[in-house]
Amino acid sequence: MNRQQRLTMADTATVRAAGLARKAQAEAEKTGNAANLAAAGSLWALIAQAHTSIAALLQPTEETD
């Protein structure tokens, strides 16, 4: 997997984490219970962090048509 693919996966994971965080906040405001959503959001944030860390170690890829 190249650097750009890792960055794309990190971006996707970040979007999922943000979506789950919004759902957790809404659920907490509505019912006071958002632990499972918050945990899932945390996991996706960690996945994004891992992909970003790996991408930082890889060489940039050349642009191809």
Buried (B, 14 or more C-beta within 10 A) or exposed (E): EEBEEBBBBBEBBBEBBBBBBEBBBEBBEEEEEBEEBBEBBBBBBEBBBBBBEBBEEBEEEEEEE
